[in-house]
Amino acid sequence: MSKIEDFAFYGASGSQYIFQVYPIGTEFKDIGGIYIFTRREINFRGGATHNLLYIGGTNSLPSRLTRLHHKWEAVFRNRGNCVCVYSEPHDLDRNRIENDLIHKYQPPLNKRLE
């Protein structure tokens, strides 16, 4: 499947991260990165909006973005239709970026049950 678009997400720090947006089910190269499951909708001006459902990081996109993902069913219950990918091979940077984005957007599927 081919890329839909590039989309900018901003962390709580104000840093901008340009993600590549793909339909859920896309197969990826074996690289590390940050991923965001979203529900992409077209707004009244013809532009896209993304409702962030879950943010995660991985050493291997193809091994993580499968039906075995622990949030896979919840993503579909919430009408998730895209996965946004930011390639970042370094663990420390990946963790920092993932936390920066989670802190800003607080996606519903990242919240822990109290």
C-alpha positions in Angstrom: 0.0 0.0 0.0 1.3 3.4 -0.7 1.8 6.5 1.5 -1.3 8.7 1.8 0.5 11.9 3.0 3.0 13.5 5.3 1.5 15.0 8.5 3.1 17.1 11.2 2.5 16.2 14.9 3.8 18.4 17.6 5.1 17.3 21.0 4.5 18.9 24.4 8.0 20.4 24.0 6.9 22.2 20.8 9.0 20.0 18.6 7.6 19.1 15.2 7.7 15.6 13.9 6.8 14.8 10.3 5.1 11.4 10.0 4.4 9.4 6.9 0.8 8.3 6.9 -0.3 4.9 5.6 -3.4 2.8 5.6 -3.5 0.2 8.4 -2.2 -3.1 7.1 0.7 -1.6 5.2 3.9 -3.7 5.3 7.0 -1.9 6.4 10.8 -2.3 6.1 12.5 -3.7 9.3 13.4 -0.4 10.9 12.7 1.2 14.3 10.4 4.1 14.8 7.5 5.8 16.4 4.0 4.8 15.2 0.6 6.4 15.8 -2.7 4.6 15.1 -5.2 7.3 14.0 -8.7 7.7 12.7 -8.1 9.9 9.6 -11.1 12.0 8.4 -11.4 14.6 5.7 -12.6 18.0 7.0 -14.9 20.5 5.3 -12.0 22.2 3.6 -10.8 19.0 2.0 -7.8 18.6 4.4 -7.2 15.7 6.7 -7.5 15.6 10.4 -6.2 12.7 12.6 -7.7 11.6 15.8 -4.9 10.0 17.7 -5.8 6.6 19.2 -2.5 5.1 20.3 1.2 6.1 20.2 4.0 3.6 20.5 7.6 2.9 19.6 9.4 -0.1 18.4 12.7 -1.5 17.2 10.9 -3.3 14.3 7.9 -1.8 12.6 6.9 -5.0 10.7 7.0 -7.2 13.8 5.0 -4.7 15.9 2.3 -3.4 13.4 0.4 -6.7 13.1 -2.9 -8.1 14.3 -1.0 -9.4 17.3 -0.6 -5.8 18.6 -2.2 -5.6 22.0 -4.3 -2.6 21.0 -5.3 -3.9 17.5 -8.9 -4.7 18.3 -9.4 -1.4 20.3 -8.0 0.6 17.3 -10.6 -1.0 15.0 -13.4 -0.5 17.6 -12.4 3.2 17.5 -12.5 3.2 13.7 -8.8 3.5 13.3 -7.8 3.5 9.6 -4.2 4.8 9.5 -0.8 4.3 10.9 1.5 7.2 11.0 5.2 6.4 11.0 8.3 8.4 12.1 11.5 6.5 11.4 13.9 6.8 14.4 16.5 4.1 14.8 17.9 5.3 18.2 16.2 3.9 21.4 16.8 7.0 23.5 15.5 9.4 20.9 12.6 7.1 20.2 11.6 7.0 23.8 11.9 10.8 24.2 9.8 11.5 21.1 7.2 8.9 22.1 6.8 10.4 25.6 6.8 14.0 24.1 3.8 13.1 21.8 1.9 11.1 24.5 2.2 13.9 26.9 0.8 16.4 24.4 -2.0 14.3 22.9 -2.9 11.8 25.6 -4.4 9.3 23.2 -7.3 7.3 24.8 -5.7 3.9 24.2 -2.4 4.9 25.9 -4.3 5.7 29.2 -3.8 3.2 32.0 -6.8 2.0 33.9 -6.8 3.3 37.4 
